Amino acid sequence: MKELYLGNQAIARGAWEAGVRVVSAYPGTPSTEITEFAATYPEIYAEWAPNEKVALEVAFGASLGGARAMVCMKHVGLNVAADPLFTAAYTGVNGGLVIVVADDPGMHSSQNEQDSRYYARSAHLPLLEPANSAECLEFVRRAFEISEEYDTPVLLRTTTRVSHSRSLVELSPRQEQPLKAYQKDIAKNVMMPAMAKGRHLAVEAREKRLAAQAQELGLHSVRFGDTKVGIITSGIASCYVDEALPEASVLKLGLINPLPMKAIHEFARRVEKLYVVEELEPVIEEQLKAAGLSVKGKELFSVQGEYTAQAIAQAIGGRQPAAHPPVASVPGRPPVMCPGCPHRGVFYTLKSMGLTVTGDIGCYTLGAAAPLAAIDACLCMGASIGMAQGMELARGRDQARRTVAVIGDSTFIHSGMTGLAEMSYNGGHGTVLILDNSTTGMTGHQNNPTNGKNIHGDPAPKIDLDTLCRALGVPDVATVDPFDLKGLKAAIQHALDFDGVSVIIARRPCALLSKAPVKPIRLDAEKCRKCRACMRIGCPALVDKGDHIAVDTTLCTGCGLCGELCAFGAIEKGE
């Protein structure tokens, strides 16, 4: 039976067909939907872990216990999981273990454009790269076979276009896998230095065996056409090549580490000019040049962003892109916080107080956008608190009185707790604002340990942020409503003046989760003085018409935040 599947959906299906029992992940675009789809299969235990490191450790433990297991994350999540990743390469597996990592060329929803293929090379792990949904399903199944045959975790790399595009897949029944026997093996599974030295030799031997047998794995395909041009490619780039140069000879790779060098040399001998088309870094190109092959690659293409069929046709075929009809100029639409977002008042208050704000990863990162423009720095998940502590160490206590770290509830659990422990343990004087909107909003409202629900929405133990912060050594913890601007400002000022670490929990659910009837605000034109103070919060439901301010009732949630800024009583809550 064939069906149209999203790439991420096909990965989940492939795991189910392969007999996977455990899937653990932390949500991160463009990988999030894999685990959401996996959770729909009753035979799979699926969970949201606090972070990617823990998710990989859970999956590794399931593998150690004899079950097939999968862990899913985006590319920056693999940085978090790198510690267990490199050592799991030494221990090997019991049940098959597959690590799915979704890269984001073009940075559609990410803070950098890293290429996860380097992790495979550095950790000496096999890496497969599918180009469409059918290959997503097939390659996951093959990855588990390779994992168990070669006693290794296997990386499966996708990109945003593969994750979020649809194509036909051939569905098959689930192949139940018996739980593999567990045997205690200290030399293999306890990575103390003496054991690790022996296992490093095993890793090198495994990679040589994989390299020698890469040809037989059948994860590459060859199409010969015009032998004047030969293209080596992989993943979504192979789809662009097929569209741009259908007459060219193409070697499409599925196994990226180690490369099937025998097949590559055979292909190279049969073409006149050899090109490598790969998005992001020259991972394949550099290896081919090191092997003595004459290839062209990044001198024709960028290491930034996504490719297109038009760009490939122009770079290799010398063809000019087809002319497109003129398109009317369209205003830019940068992302903004939603109408009624509880974060908006927080950033308005922080900006009005003239504070330095170290930010974090989440919806609230949009607090850096105009007109709020309140965030001074954003580095990675959980970094806001450590940055605030570092600012104090660099510039003294006076700077701490002007600095606030902002972090979301899910991000705090992910990697903010250690930053707060650092600040508390080392005698800091920082102020931390935890924006608790009771969900992991940026990636699509996934549950997390602070909202009392698991991946299925069923009741789960709920972590109390107030108690947790006090347990981490914070003496001053307060909870405020972020829509109470006066109360919020007073709480922030108290925290800044406090001689020690303070935490403010700004708690109100995400506006998109509200089930209450929407009652848009009413703007009294006679009372309005056109001072535009209400526009300072950057709410998209308020529209400056030039001669007056209008309310877009299709967007307004009736939160009333704008009314707190109006000195003339022109804004009233709806009834």
HELIX and SHEET records of a PDB file:
HELIX    1   1 GLY A    7  GLU A   17  1                                  11    
HELIX    2   2 THR A   32  ALA A   38  1                                   7    
HELIX    3   3 GLU A   52  LEU A   64  1                                  13    
HELIX    4   4 HIS A   75  VAL A   80  1                                   6    
HELIX    5   5 ALA A   82  THR A   91  1                                  10    
HELIX    6   6 ARG A  117  ALA A  123  1                                   7    
HELIX    7   7 SER A  133  TYR A  150  1                                  18    
HELIX    8   8 THR A  160  SER A  163  1                                   4    
HELIX    9   9 ILE A  186  ASN A  189  1                                   4    
HELIX   10  10 PRO A  193  GLN A  213  1                                  21    
HELIX   11  11 ALA A  214  LEU A  217  5                                   4    
HELIX   12  12 GLY A  235  ALA A  244  1                                  10    
HELIX   13  13 MET A  261  ARG A  269  1                                   9    
HELIX   14  14 VAL A  283  ALA A  290  1                                   8    
HELIX   15  15 ALA A  309  GLY A  317  1                                   9    
HELIX   16  16 HIS A  343  SER A  352  1                                  10    
HELIX   17  17 CYS A  363  ALA A  368  5                                   6    
HELIX   18  18 ALA A  383  ARG A  395  1                                  13    
HELIX   19  19 ARG A  397  ALA A  400  1                                   4    
HELIX   20  20 ASP A  409  THR A  411  1                                   3    
HELIX   21  21 PHE A  412  GLY A  416  3                                   5    
HELIX   22  22 MET A  417  TYR A  425  1                                   9    
HELIX   23  23 LEU A  465  ALA A  471  1                                   7    
HELIX   24  24 LEU A  485  ASP A  497  1                                  13    
HELIX   25  25 ALA A  511  LEU A  513  5                                   3    
HELIX   26  26 ALA A  533  ILE A  537  5                                   5    
HELIX   27  27 CYS A  562  LEU A  565  5                                   4    
SHEET    1   A 2 LYS A   2  LEU A   6  0                                        
SHEET    2   A 2 ARG A 166  GLU A 170 -1                                        
SHEET    1   B 7 TYR A  45  TRP A  48  0                                        
SHEET    2   B 7 VAL A  22  ALA A  25  1                                        
SHEET    3   B 7 ALA A  69  LYS A  74  1                                        
SHEET    4   B 7 LEU A  97  ASP A 103  1                                        
SHEET    5   B 7 VAL A 154  THR A 159  1                                        
SHEET    6   B 7 LEU A 127  LEU A 128  1                                        
SHEET    7   B 7 LEU A 255  ASN A 257 -1                                        
SHEET    1   C 4 SER A 221  ARG A 223  0                                        
SHEET    2   C 4 ALA A 248  LEU A 253 -1                                        
SHEET    3   C 4 ASP A 226  SER A 234  1                                        
SHEET    4   C 4 LYS A 273  VAL A 277  1                                        
SHEET    1   D 6 ALA A 377  CYS A 378  0                                        
SHEET    2   D 6 THR A 356  GLY A 359  1                                        
SHEET    3   D 6 THR A 403  GLY A 408  1                                        
SHEET    4   D 6 THR A 431  ASP A 436  1                                        
SHEET    5   D 6 SER A 502  ARG A 507  1                                        
SHEET    6   D 6 ASP A 476  VAL A 480  1                                        
SHEET    1   E 2 ARG A 522  LEU A 523  0                                        
SHEET    2   E 2 ILE A 571  GLU A 572 -1                                        
SHEET    1   F 2 LEU A 542  ASP A 544  0                                        
SHEET    2   F 2 ILE A 549  VAL A 551 -1                                        
END                                                                             
